[in-house]
Amino acid sequence: MRIVVNLDVMMAKRKMKLKNLAEAVGISETNLSLLKTGKVKGIRFNTLAMICEVLDCQPADILEFVGKEDV
């Protein structure tokens, strides 16, 4: 079981570059890149909310639960 980060998919759908999203959300490109590649252990709800607001999406569009049978 794990959580998969689909931020890159949503960014592509919205034609948004990492730099632009980082500026709009107010976090560094490095931290956003780490989140995009799934190399973080957590995310603050207010950061997730800002990302969703900028990308006009829901948290479930960015984060996906993958169960044992899906792996």
N, CA, C, O and CB atoms as a CASP TS submission, in Angstrom:
PFRMAT TS
TARGET T0000
AUTHOR 0000-0000-0000
METHOD Language model
MODEL 1
PARENT N/A
ATOM      1  N   MET     1       0.846  -1.180   0.000  1.00  0.00           N
ATOM      2  CA  MET     1       0.000   0.000   0.000  1.00  0.00           C
ATOM      3  C   MET     1       0.887   1.237   0.000  1.00  0.00           C
ATOM      4  O   MET     1       1.881   1.313   0.722  1.00  0.00           O
ATOM      5  CB  MET     1      -0.960   0.001   1.220  1.00  0.00           C
ATOM      6  N   ARG     2       0.507   2.193  -0.817  1.00  0.00           N
ATOM      7  CA  ARG     2       1.255   3.435  -0.861  1.00  0.00           C
ATOM      8  C   ARG     2       0.416   4.542  -1.479  1.00  0.00           C
ATOM      9  O   ARG     2      -0.637   4.295  -2.068  1.00  0.00           O
ATOM     10  CB  ARG     2       2.552   3.251  -1.641  1.00  0.00           C
ATOM     11  N   ILE     3       0.902   5.757  -1.333  1.00  0.00           N
ATOM     12  CA  ILE     3       0.269   6.917  -1.932  1.00  0.00           C
ATOM     13  C   ILE     3       1.113   7.342  -3.130  1.00  0.00           C
ATOM     14  O   ILE     3       2.323   7.528  -3.004  1.00  0.00           O
ATOM     15  CB  ILE     3       0.115   8.084  -0.897  1.00  0.00           C
ATOM     16  N   VAL     4       0.484   7.494  -4.281  1.00  0.00           N
ATOM     17  CA  VAL     4       1.165   7.915  -5.499  1.00  0.00           C
ATOM     18  C   VAL     4       0.824   9.388  -5.742  1.00  0.00           C
ATOM     19  O   VAL     4      -0.335   9.788  -5.636  1.00  0.00           O
ATOM     20  CB  VAL     4       0.750   7.019  -6.727  1.00  0.00           C
ATOM     21  N   VAL     5       1.826  10.178  -6.063  1.00  0.00           N
ATOM     22  CA  VAL     5       1.635  11.599  -6.343  1.00  0.00           C
ATOM     23  C   VAL     5       1.524  11.797  -7.855  1.00  0.00           C
ATOM     24  O   VAL     5       2.447  11.476  -8.604  1.00  0.00           O
ATOM     25  CB  VAL     5       2.806  12.448  -5.755  1.00  0.00           C
ATOM     26  N   ASN     6       0.389  12.326  -8.288  1.00  0.00           N
ATOM     27  CA  ASN     6       0.133  12.561  -9.707  1.00  0.00           C
ATOM     28  C   ASN     6       0.174  14.052 -10.040  1.00  0.00           C
ATOM     29  O   ASN     6      -0.541  14.512 -10.930  1.00  0.00           O
ATOM     30  CB  ASN     6      -1.222  11.973 -10.106  1.00  0.00           C
ATOM     31  N   LEU     7       1.001  14.795  -9.333  1.00  0.00           N
ATOM     32  CA  LEU     7       1.086  16.236  -9.554  1.00  0.00           C
ATOM     33  C   LEU     7       1.545  16.555 -10.968  1.00  0.00           C
ATOM     34  O   LEU     7       1.052  17.504 -11.578  1.00  0.00           O
ATOM     35  CB  LEU     7       2.033  16.871  -8.547  1.00  0.00           C
ATOM     36  N   ASP     8       2.467  15.787 -11.489  1.00  0.00           N
ATOM     37  CA  ASP     8       2.963  16.035 -12.847  1.00  0.00           C
ATOM     38  C   ASP     8       1.853  15.889 -13.887  1.00  0.00           C
ATOM     39  O   ASP     8       1.834  16.608 -14.886  1.00  0.00           O
ATOM     40  CB  ASP     8       4.110  15.074 -13.175  1.00  0.00           C
ATOM     41  N   VAL     9       0.937  14.966 -13.651  1.00  0.00           N
ATOM     42  CA  VAL     9      -0.192  14.753 -14.568  1.00  0.00           C
ATOM     43  C   VAL     9      -1.100  15.987 -14.566  1.00  0.00           C
ATOM     44  O   VAL     9      -1.504  16.470 -15.624  1.00  0.00           O
ATOM     45  CB  VAL     9      -1.001  13.480 -14.164  1.00  0.00           C
ATOM     46  N   MET    10      -1.417  16.492 -13.367  1.00  0.00           N
ATOM     47  CA  MET    10      -2.296  17.659 -13.275  1.00  0.00           C
ATOM     48  C   MET    10      -1.618  18.895 -13.848  1.00  0.00           C
ATOM     49  O   MET    10      -2.273  19.720 -14.486  1.00  0.00           O
ATOM     50  CB  MET    10      -2.706  17.909 -11.820  1.00  0.00           C
ATOM     51  N   MET    11      -0.325  19.032 -13.628  1.00  0.00           N
ATOM     52  CA  MET    11       0.408  20.172 -14.183  1.00  0.00           C
ATOM     53  C   MET    11       0.382  20.116 -15.713  1.00  0.00           C
ATOM     54  O   MET    11       0.219  21.144 -16.370  1.00  0.00           O
ATOM     55  CB  MET    11       1.873  20.188 -13.665  1.00  0.00           C
ATOM     56  N   ALA    12       0.541  18.933 -16.268  1.00  0.00           N
ATOM     57  CA  ALA    12       0.503  18.779 -17.727  1.00  0.00           C
ATOM     58  C   ALA    12      -0.888  19.104 -18.266  1.00  0.00           C
ATOM     59  O   ALA    12      -1.011  19.764 -19.297  1.00  0.00           O
ATOM     60  CB  ALA    12       0.909  17.345 -18.133  1.00  0.00           C
ATOM     61  N   LYS    13      -1.933  18.649 -17.582  1.00  0.00           N
ATOM     62  CA  LYS    13      -3.305  18.927 -18.021  1.00  0.00           C
ATOM     63  C   LYS    13      -3.592  20.415 -18.021  1.00  0.00           C
ATOM     64  O   LYS    13      -4.330  20.911 -18.873  1.00  0.00           O
ATOM     65  CB  LYS    13      -4.309  18.207 -17.128  1.00  0.00           C
ATOM     66  N   ARG    14      -3.005  21.137 -17.056  1.00  0.00           N
ATOM     67  CA  ARG    14      -3.233  22.578 -16.928  1.00  0.00           C
ATOM     68  C   ARG    14      -2.169  23.402 -17.665  1.00  0.00           C
ATOM     69  O   ARG    14      -2.192  24.632 -17.656  1.00  0.00           O
ATOM     70  CB  ARG    14      -3.259  22.970 -15.454  1.00  0.00           C
ATOM     71  N   LYS    15      -1.228  22.675 -18.306  1.00  0.00           N
ATOM     72  CA  LYS    15      -0.132  23.334 -19.036  1.00  0.00           C
ATOM     73  C   LYS    15       0.606  24.326 -18.145  1.00  0.00           C
ATOM     74  O   LYS    15       0.887  25.456 -18.544  1.00  0.00           O
ATOM     75  CB  LYS    15      -0.673  24.055 -20.282  1.00  0.00           C
ATOM     76  N   MET    16       0.915  23.877 -16.925  1.00  0.00           N
ATOM     77  CA  MET    16       1.596  24.720 -15.953  1.00  0.00           C
ATOM     78  C   MET    16       3.003  24.191 -15.720  1.00  0.00           C
ATOM     79  O   MET    16       3.200  22.990 -15.535  1.00  0.00           O
ATOM     80  CB  MET    16       0.809  24.782 -14.626  1.00  0.00           C
ATOM     81  N   LYS    17       3.960  25.075 -15.730  1.00  0.00           N
ATOM     82  CA  LYS    17       5.349  24.704 -15.479  1.00  0.00           C
ATOM     83  C   LYS    17       5.624  24.737 -13.988  1.00  0.00           C
ATOM     84  O   LYS    17       4.949  25.435 -13.232  1.00  0.00           O
ATOM     85  CB  LYS    17       6.317  25.642 -16.229  1.00  0.00           C
ATOM     86  N   LEU    18       6.622  23.974 -13.576  1.00  0.00           N
ATOM     87  CA  LEU    18       6.999  23.872 -12.166  1.00  0.00           C
ATOM     88  C   LEU    18       7.281  25.252 -11.576  1.00  0.00           C
ATOM     89  O   LEU    18       6.823  25.566 -10.478  1.00  0.00           O
ATOM     90  CB  LEU    18       8.229  22.965 -12.005  1.00  0.00           C
ATOM     91  N   LYS    19       8.019  26.055 -12.288  1.00  0.00           N
ATOM     92  CA  LYS    19       8.384  27.388 -11.798  1.00  0.00           C
ATOM     93  C   LYS    19       7.150  28.239 -11.537  1.00  0.00           C
ATOM     94  O   LYS    19       7.061  28.902 -10.504  1.00  0.00           O
ATOM     95  CB  LYS    19       9.300  28.093 -12.802  1.00  0.00           C
ATOM     96  N   ASN    20       6.198  28.227 -12.464  1.00  0.00           N
ATOM     97  CA  ASN    20       4.978  29.026 -12.319  1.00  0.00           C
ATOM     98  C   ASN    20       4.133  28.557 -11.142  1.00  0.00           C
ATOM     99  O   ASN    20       3.608  29.372 -10.384  1.00  0.00           O
ATOM    100  CB  ASN    20       4.154  28.968 -13.600  1.00  0.00           C
ATOM    101  N   LEU    21       4.005  27.240 -10.991  1.00  0.00           N
ATOM    102  CA  LEU    21       3.224  26.695  -9.885  1.00  0.00           C
ATOM    103  C   LEU    21       3.890  27.018  -8.552  1.00  0.00           C
ATOM    104  O   LEU    21       3.209  27.391  -7.596  1.00  0.00           O
ATOM    105  CB  LEU    21       3.052  25.174 -10.042  1.00  0.00           C
ATOM    106  N   ALA    22       5.195  26.882  -8.478  1.00  0.00           N
ATOM    107  CA  ALA    22       5.931  27.177  -7.246  1.00  0.00           C
ATOM    108  C   ALA    22       5.723  28.634  -6.839  1.00  0.00           C
ATOM    109  O   ALA    22       5.495  28.925  -5.665  1.00  0.00           O
ATOM    110  CB  ALA    22       7.437  26.880  -7.427  1.00  0.00           C
ATOM    111  N   GLU    23       5.799  29.545  -7.803  1.00  0.00           N
ATOM    112  CA  GLU    23       5.591  30.961  -7.519  1.00  0.00           C
ATOM    113  C   GLU    23       4.171  31.227  -7.047  1.00  0.00           C
ATOM    114  O   GLU    23       3.962  31.978  -6.094  1.00  0.00           O
ATOM    115  CB  GLU    23       5.895  31.799  -8.753  1.00  0.00           C
ATOM    116  N   ALA    24       3.188  30.611  -7.711  1.00  0.00           N
ATOM    117  CA  ALA    24       1.783  30.830  -7.360  1.00  0.00           C
ATOM    118  C   ALA    24       1.445  30.279  -5.982  1.00  0.00           C
ATOM    119  O   ALA    24       0.641  30.863  -5.255  1.00  0.00           O
ATOM    120  CB  ALA    24       0.879  30.191  -8.400  1.00  0.00           C
ATOM    121  N   VAL    25       2.062  29.152  -5.622  1.00  0.00           N
ATOM    122  CA  VAL    25       1.778  28.509  -4.336  1.00  0.00           C
ATOM    123  C   VAL    25       2.606  29.134  -3.212  1.00  0.00           C
ATOM    124  O   VAL    25       2.188  29.159  -2.054  1.00  0.00           O
ATOM    125  CB  VAL    25       2.058  26.999  -4.419  1.00  0.00           C
ATOM    126  N   GLY    26       3.785  29.636  -3.575  1.00  0.00           N
ATOM    127  CA  GLY    26       4.645  30.252  -2.572  1.00  0.00           C
ATOM    128  C   GLY    26       5.604  29.277  -1.912  1.00  0.00           C
ATOM    129  O   GLY    26       5.966  29.454  -0.748  1.00  0.00           O
ATOM    130  N   ILE    27       6.020  28.244  -2.647  1.00  0.00           N
ATOM    131  CA  ILE    27       7.036  27.321  -2.138  1.00  0.00           C
ATOM    132  C   ILE    27       8.167  27.255  -3.164  1.00  0.00           C
ATOM    133  O   ILE    27       8.018  27.676  -4.311  1.00  0.00           O
ATOM    134  CB  ILE    27       6.431  25.891  -1.864  1.00  0.00           C
ATOM    135  N   SER    28       9.289  26.719  -2.721  1.00  0.00           N
ATOM    136  CA  SER    28      10.446  26.668  -3.617  1.00  0.00           C
ATOM    137  C   SER    28      10.231  25.628  -4.719  1.00  0.00           C
ATOM    138  O   SER    28       9.480  24.666  -4.557  1.00  0.00           O
ATOM    139  CB  SER    28      11.729  26.345  -2.823  1.00  0.00           C
ATOM    140  N   GLU    29      10.904  25.851  -5.826  1.00  0.00           N
ATOM    141  CA  GLU    29      10.842  24.881  -6.925  1.00  0.00           C
ATOM    142  C   GLU    29      11.397  23.536  -6.471  1.00  0.00           C
ATOM    143  O   GLU    29      10.903  22.484  -6.877  1.00  0.00           O
ATOM    144  CB  GLU    29      11.624  25.397  -8.157  1.00  0.00           C
ATOM    145  N   THR    30      12.426  23.577  -5.627  1.00  0.00           N
ATOM    146  CA  THR    30      13.031  22.340  -5.123  1.00  0.00           C
ATOM    147  C   THR    30      12.024  21.523  -4.336  1.00  0.00           C
ATOM    148  O   THR    30      11.894  20.319  -4.559  1.00  0.00           O
ATOM    149  CB  THR    30      14.246  22.653  -4.249  1.00  0.00           C
ATOM    150  N   ASN    31      11.304  22.165  -3.413  1.00  0.00           N
ATOM    151  CA  ASN    31      10.316  21.439  -2.611  1.00  0.00           C
ATOM    152  C   ASN    31       9.166  20.926  -3.474  1.00  0.00           C
ATOM    153  O   ASN    31       8.673  19.817  -3.265  1.00  0.00           O
ATOM    154  CB  ASN    31       9.771  22.337  -1.499  1.00  0.00           C
ATOM    155  N   LEU    32       8.747  21.727  -4.432  1.00  0.00           N
ATOM    156  CA  LEU    32       7.672  21.287  -5.323  1.00  0.00           C
ATOM    157  C   LEU    32       8.132  20.121  -6.190  1.00  0.00           C
ATOM    158  O   LEU    32       7.362  19.197  -6.450  1.00  0.00           O
ATOM    159  CB  LEU    32       7.195  22.448  -6.207  1.00  0.00           C
ATOM    160  N   SER    33       9.377  20.163  -6.635  1.00  0.00           N
ATOM    161  CA  SER    33       9.933  19.067  -7.432  1.00  0.00           C
ATOM    162  C   SER    33       9.997  17.781  -6.610  1.00  0.00           C
ATOM    163  O   SER    33       9.686  16.702  -7.115  1.00  0.00           O
ATOM    164  CB  SER    33      11.337  19.436  -7.954  1.00  0.00           C
ATOM    165  N   LEU    34      10.397  17.897  -5.354  1.00  0.00           N
ATOM    166  CA  LEU    34      10.432  16.716  -4.476  1.00  0.00           C
ATOM    167  C   LEU    34       9.038  16.135  -4.299  1.00  0.00           C
ATOM    168  O   LEU    34       8.867  14.916  -4.295  1.00  0.00           O
ATOM    169  CB  LEU    34      11.030  17.077  -3.101  1.00  0.00           C
ATOM    170  N   LEU    35       8.042  17.002  -4.152  1.00  0.00           N
ATOM    171  CA  LEU    35       6.662  16.541  -4.031  1.00  0.00           C
ATOM    172  C   LEU    35       6.222  15.869  -5.323  1.00  0.00           C
ATOM    173  O   LEU    35       5.611  14.801  -5.293  1.00  0.00           O
ATOM    174  CB  LEU    35       5.721  17.713  -3.686  1.00  0.00           C
ATOM    175  N   LYS    36       6.527  16.485  -6.446  1.00  0.00           N
ATOM    176  CA  LYS    36       6.119  15.953  -7.758  1.00  0.00           C
ATOM    177  C   LYS    36       6.685  14.558  -8.011  1.00  0.00           C
ATOM    178  O   LYS    36       6.023  13.714  -8.615  1.00  0.00           O
ATOM    179  CB  LYS    36       6.570  16.898  -8.873  1.00  0.00           C
ATOM    180  N   THR    37       7.902  14.321  -7.549  1.00  0.00           N
ATOM    181  CA  THR    37       8.532  13.020  -7.767  1.00  0.00           C
ATOM    182  C   THR    37       8.220  12.014  -6.662  1.00  0.00           C
ATOM    183  O   THR    37       8.692  10.877  -6.705  1.00  0.00           O
ATOM    184  CB  THR    37      10.026  13.190  -7.883  1.00  0.00           C
ATOM    185  N   GLY    38       7.425  12.426  -5.671  1.00  0.00           N
ATOM    186  CA  GLY    38       7.026  11.516  -4.603  1.00  0.00           C
ATOM    187  C   GLY    38       8.115  11.247  -3.579  1.00  0.00           C
ATOM    188  O   GLY    38       8.071  10.232  -2.884  1.00  0.00           O
ATOM    189  N   LYS    39       9.083  12.133  -3.476  1.00  0.00           N
ATOM    190  CA  LYS    39      10.204  11.923  -2.556  1.00  0.00           C
ATOM    191  C   LYS    39      10.016  12.605  -1.211  1.00  0.00           C
ATOM    192  O   LYS    39      10.987  12.804  -0.482  1.00  0.00           O
ATOM    193  CB  LYS    39      11.473  12.416  -3.184  1.00  0.00           C
ATOM    194  N   VAL    40       8.789  12.964  -0.870  1.00  0.00           N
ATOM    195  CA  VAL    40       8.496  13.571   0.421  1.00  0.00           C
ATOM    196  C   VAL    40       7.647  12.608   1.245  1.00  0.00           C
ATOM    197  O   VAL    40       6.973  11.734   0.701  1.00  0.00           O
ATOM    198  CB  VAL    40       7.773  14.936   0.245  1.00  0.00           C
ATOM    199  N   LYS    41       7.690  12.780   2.549  1.00  0.00           N
ATOM    200  CA  LYS    41       6.917  11.910   3.432  1.00  0.00           C
ATOM    201  C   LYS    41       5.593  12.528   3.838  1.00  0.00           C
ATOM    202  O   LYS    41       4.746  11.857   4.428  1.00  0.00           O
ATOM    203  CB  LYS    41       7.718  11.581   4.663  1.00  0.00           C
ATOM    204  N   GLY    42       5.411  13.797   3.528  1.00  0.00           N
ATOM    205  CA  GLY    42       4.176  14.464   3.915  1.00  0.00           C
ATOM    206  C   GLY    42       4.024  15.792   3.214  1.00  0.00           C
ATOM    207  O   GLY    42       4.955  16.295   2.586  1.00  0.00           O
ATOM    208  N   ILE    43       2.828  16.352   3.333  1.00  0.00           N
ATOM    209  CA  ILE    43       2.521  17.661   2.764  1.00  0.00           C
ATOM    210  C   ILE    43       1.555  18.353   3.709  1.00  0.00           C
ATOM    211  O   ILE    43       0.640  17.726   4.243  1.00  0.00           O
ATOM    212  CB  ILE    43       1.918  17.542   1.317  1.00  0.00           C
ATOM    213  N   ARG    44       1.758  19.628   3.912  1.00  0.00           N
ATOM    214  CA  ARG    44       0.845  20.396   4.759  1.00  0.00           C
ATOM    215  C   ARG    44      -0.472  20.593   4.009  1.00  0.00           C
ATOM    216  O   ARG    44      -0.493  20.787   2.794  1.00  0.00           O
ATOM    217  CB  ARG    44       1.471  21.776   5.161  1.00  0.00           C
ATOM    218  N   PHE    45      -1.558  20.537   4.758  1.00  0.00           N
ATOM    219  CA  PHE    45      -2.869  20.698   4.139  1.00  0.00           C
ATOM    220  C   PHE    45      -3.005  22.055   3.460  1.00  0.00           C
ATOM    221  O   PHE    45      -3.621  22.149   2.398  1.00  0.00           O
ATOM    222  CB  PHE    45      -3.966  20.525   5.178  1.00  0.00           C
ATOM    223  N   ASN    46      -2.439  23.115   4.053  1.00  0.00           N
ATOM    224  CA  ASN    46      -2.576  24.430   3.417  1.00  0.00           C
ATOM    225  C   ASN    46      -1.793  24.493   2.103  1.00  0.00           C
ATOM    226  O   ASN    46      -2.209  25.188   1.175  1.00  0.00           O
ATOM    227  CB  ASN    46      -2.093  25.538   4.371  1.00  0.00           C
ATOM    228  N   THR    47      -0.666  23.778   2.008  1.00  0.00           N
ATOM    229  CA  THR    47       0.084  23.705   0.755  1.00  0.00           C
ATOM    230  C   THR    47      -0.712  22.936  -0.288  1.00  0.00           C
ATOM    231  O   THR    47      -0.800  23.357  -1.442  1.00  0.00           O
ATOM    232  CB  THR    47       1.457  23.042   0.977  1.00  0.00           C
ATOM    233  N   LEU    48      -1.289  21.817   0.113  1.00  0.00           N
ATOM    234  CA  LEU    48      -2.123  21.021  -0.791  1.00  0.00           C
ATOM    235  C   LEU    48      -3.321  21.843  -1.266  1.00  0.00           C
ATOM    236  O   LEU    48      -3.690  21.790  -2.439  1.00  0.00           O
ATOM    237  CB  LEU    48      -2.603  19.724  -0.094  1.00  0.00           C
ATOM    238  N   ALA    49      -3.922  22.599  -0.355  1.00  0.00           N
ATOM    239  CA  ALA    49      -5.072  23.434  -0.714  1.00  0.00           C
ATOM    240  C   ALA    49      -4.680  24.503  -1.731  1.00  0.00           C
ATOM    241  O   ALA    49      -5.432  24.763  -2.670  1.00  0.00           O
ATOM    242  CB  ALA    49      -5.666  24.094   0.540  1.00  0.00           C
ATOM    243  N   MET    50      -3.520  25.121  -1.558  1.00  0.00           N
ATOM    244  CA  MET    50      -3.058  26.136  -2.499  1.00  0.00           C
ATOM    245  C   MET    50      -2.779  25.525  -3.875  1.00  0.00           C
ATOM    246  O   MET    50      -3.123  26.114  -4.899  1.00  0.00           O
ATOM    247  CB  MET    50      -1.799  26.826  -1.960  1.00  0.00           C
ATOM    248  N   ILE    51      -2.160  24.355  -3.895  1.00  0.00           N
ATOM    249  CA  ILE    51      -1.897  23.670  -5.168  1.00  0.00           C
ATOM    250  C   ILE    51      -3.217  23.370  -5.877  1.00  0.00           C
ATOM    251  O   ILE    51      -3.350  23.595  -7.080  1.00  0.00           O
ATOM    252  CB  ILE    51      -1.096  22.355  -4.935  1.00  0.00           C
ATOM    253  N   CYS    52      -4.186  22.862  -5.122  1.00  0.00           N
ATOM    254  CA  CYS    52      -5.492  22.550  -5.710  1.00  0.00           C
ATOM    255  C   CYS    52      -6.187  23.806  -6.223  1.00  0.00           C
ATOM    256  O   CYS    52      -6.832  23.779  -7.271  1.00  0.00           O
ATOM    257  CB  CYS    52      -6.382  21.845  -4.686  1.00  0.00           C
ATOM    258  N   GLU    53      -6.055  24.896  -5.489  1.00  0.00           N
ATOM    259  CA  GLU    53      -6.681  26.153  -5.921  1.00  0.00           C
ATOM    260  C   GLU    53      -6.058  26.643  -7.228  1.00  0.00           C
ATOM    261  O   GLU    53      -6.769  27.021  -8.159  1.00  0.00           O
ATOM    262  CB  GLU    53      -6.539  27.236  -4.826  1.00  0.00           C
ATOM    263  N   VAL    54      -4.729  26.634  -7.288  1.00  0.00           N
ATOM    264  CA  VAL    54      -4.040  27.114  -8.487  1.00  0.00           C
ATOM    265  C   VAL    54      -4.318  26.213  -9.686  1.00  0.00           C
ATOM    266  O   VAL    54      -4.520  26.705 -10.796  1.00  0.00           O
ATOM    267  CB  VAL    54      -2.535  27.199  -8.236  1.00  0.00           C
ATOM    268  N   LEU    55      -4.329  24.887  -9.469  1.00  0.00           N
ATOM    269  CA  LEU    55      -4.551  23.942 -10.565  1.00  0.00           C
ATOM    270  C   LEU    55      -6.034  23.668 -10.825  1.00  0.00           C
ATOM    271  O   LEU    55      -6.381  22.948 -11.761  1.00  0.00           O
ATOM    272  CB  LEU    55      -3.845  22.641 -10.266  1.00  0.00           C
ATOM    273  N   ASP    56      -6.909  24.246  -9.991  1.00  0.00           N
ATOM    274  CA  ASP    56      -8.354  24.044 -10.109  1.00  0.00           C
ATOM    275  C   ASP    56      -8.682  22.555 -10.136  1.00  0.00           C
ATOM    276  O   ASP    56      -9.264  22.047 -11.094  1.00  0.00           O
ATOM    277  CB  ASP    56      -8.898  24.734 -11.378  1.00  0.00           C
ATOM    278  N   CYS    57      -8.293  21.865  -9.060  1.00  0.00           N
ATOM    279  CA  CYS    57      -8.522  20.423  -8.965  1.00  0.00           C
ATOM    280  C   CYS    57      -8.821  20.038  -7.524  1.00  0.00           C
ATOM    281  O   CYS    57      -8.846  20.890  -6.636  1.00  0.00           O
ATOM    282  CB  CYS    57      -7.301  19.636  -9.490  1.00  0.00           C
ATOM    283  N   GLN    58      -9.042  18.777  -7.305  1.00  0.00           N
ATOM    284  CA  GLN    58      -9.291  18.224  -5.974  1.00  0.00           C
ATOM    285  C   GLN    58      -8.043  17.474  -5.504  1.00  0.00           C
ATOM    286  O   GLN    58      -7.238  17.045  -6.331  1.00  0.00           O
ATOM    287  CB  GLN    58     -10.538  17.279  -5.982  1.00  0.00           C
ATOM    288  N   PRO    59      -7.870  17.309  -4.178  1.00  0.00           N
ATOM    289  CA  PRO    59      -6.726  16.551  -3.673  1.00  0.00           C
ATOM    290  C   PRO    59      -6.617  15.150  -4.282  1.00  0.00           C
ATOM    291  O   PRO    59      -5.512  14.649  -4.495  1.00  0.00           O
ATOM    292  CB  PRO    59      -6.817  16.441  -2.172  1.00  0.00           C
ATOM    293  N   ALA    60      -7.741  14.528  -4.558  1.00  0.00           N
ATOM    294  CA  ALA    60      -7.733  13.181  -5.148  1.00  0.00           C
ATOM    295  C   ALA    60      -7.197  13.176  -6.571  1.00  0.00           C
ATOM    296  O   ALA    60      -6.819  12.123  -7.086  1.00  0.00           O
ATOM    297  CB  ALA    60      -9.133  12.596  -5.134  1.00  0.00           C
ATOM    298  N   ASP    61      -7.161  14.336  -7.211  1.00  0.00           N
ATOM    299  CA  ASP    61      -6.566  14.424  -8.544  1.00  0.00           C
ATOM    300  C   ASP    61      -5.046  14.380  -8.466  1.00  0.00           C
ATOM    301  O   ASP    61      -4.375  14.060  -9.447  1.00  0.00           O
ATOM    302  CB  ASP    61      -7.021  15.706  -9.251  1.00  0.00           C
ATOM    303  N   ILE    62      -4.508  14.703  -7.293  1.00  0.00           N
ATOM    304  CA  ILE    62      -3.062  14.771  -7.095  1.00  0.00           C
ATOM    305  C   ILE    62      -2.528  13.561  -6.339  1.00  0.00           C
ATOM    306  O   ILE    62      -1.454  13.050  -6.655  1.00  0.00           O
ATOM    307  CB  ILE    62      -2.699  16.039  -6.351  1.00  0.00           C
ATOM    308  N   LEU    63      -3.282  13.103  -5.336  1.00  0.00           N
ATOM    309  CA  LEU    63      -2.852  11.982  -4.496  1.00  0.00           C
ATOM    310  C   LEU    63      -3.737  10.770  -4.748  1.00  0.00           C
ATOM    311  O   LEU    63      -4.963  10.880  -4.774  1.00  0.00           O
ATOM    312  CB  LEU    63      -2.888  12.371  -3.002  1.00  0.00           C
ATOM    313  N   GLU    64      -3.113   9.620  -4.933  1.00  0.00           N
ATOM    314  CA  GLU    64      -3.852   8.381  -5.230  1.00  0.00           C
ATOM    315  C   GLU    64      -3.363   7.264  -4.320  1.00  0.00           C
ATOM    316  O   GLU    64      -2.160   7.033  -4.193  1.00  0.00           O
ATOM    317  CB  GLU    64      -3.686   7.974  -6.725  1.00  0.00           C
ATOM    318  N   PHE    65      -4.308   6.573  -3.687  1.00  0.00           N
ATOM    319  CA  PHE    65      -3.983   5.423  -2.852  1.00  0.00           C
ATOM    320  C   PHE    65      -3.901   4.184  -3.727  1.00  0.00           C
ATOM    321  O   PHE    65      -4.819   3.897  -4.495  1.00  0.00           O
ATOM    322  CB  PHE    65      -5.032   5.233  -1.725  1.00  0.00           C
ATOM    323  N   VAL    66      -2.802   3.450  -3.611  1.00  0.00           N
ATOM    324  CA  VAL    66      -2.629   2.207  -4.354  1.00  0.00           C
ATOM    325  C   VAL    66      -2.576   1.075  -3.339  1.00  0.00           C
ATOM    326  O   VAL    66      -1.659   1.015  -2.521  1.00  0.00           O
ATOM    327  CB  VAL    66      -1.334   2.237  -5.250  1.00  0.00           C
ATOM    328  N   GLY    67      -3.557   0.178  -3.389  1.00  0.00           N
ATOM    329  CA  GLY    67      -3.625  -0.937  -2.462  1.00  0.00           C
ATOM    330  C   GLY    67      -2.707  -2.089  -2.860  1.00  0.00           C
ATOM    331  O   GLY    67      -2.060  -2.058  -3.907  1.00  0.00           O
ATOM    332  N   LYS    68      -2.667  -3.089  -2.014  1.00  0.00           N
ATOM    333  CA  LYS    68      -1.802  -4.258  -2.259  1.00  0.00           C
ATOM    334  C   LYS    68      -2.116  -4.944  -3.576  1.00  0.00           C
ATOM    335  O   LYS    68      -1.203  -5.355  -4.293  1.00  0.00           O
ATOM    336  CB  LYS    68      -1.940  -5.260  -1.126  1.00  0.00           C
ATOM    337  N   GLU    69      -3.386  -5.073  -3.902  1.00  0.00           N
ATOM    338  CA  GLU    69      -3.759  -5.789  -5.125  1.00  0.00           C
ATOM    339  C   GLU    69      -3.480  -4.968  -6.383  1.00  0.00           C
ATOM    340  O   GLU    69      -3.448  -5.523  -7.481  1.00  0.00           O
ATOM    341  CB  GLU    69      -5.232  -6.167  -5.078  1.00  0.00           C
ATOM    342  N   ASP    70      -3.277  -3.653  -6.240  1.00  0.00           N
ATOM    343  CA  ASP    70      -2.983  -2.801  -7.401  1.00  0.00           C
ATOM    344  C   ASP    70      -1.494  -2.726  -7.712  1.00  0.00           C
ATOM    345  O   ASP    70      -1.110  -2.241  -8.776  1.00  0.00           O
ATOM    346  CB  ASP    70      -3.518  -1.402  -7.165  1.00  0.00           C
ATOM    347  N   VAL    71      -0.658  -3.195  -6.806  1.00  0.00           N
ATOM    348  CA  VAL    71       0.802  -3.096  -6.993  1.00  0.00           C
ATOM    349  C   VAL    71       1.319  -4.217  -7.847  1.00  0.00           C
ATOM    350  O   VAL    71       2.520  -4.292  -8.108  1.00  0.00           O
ATOM    351  CB  VAL    71       1.524  -3.104  -5.653  1.00  0.00           C
TER
END
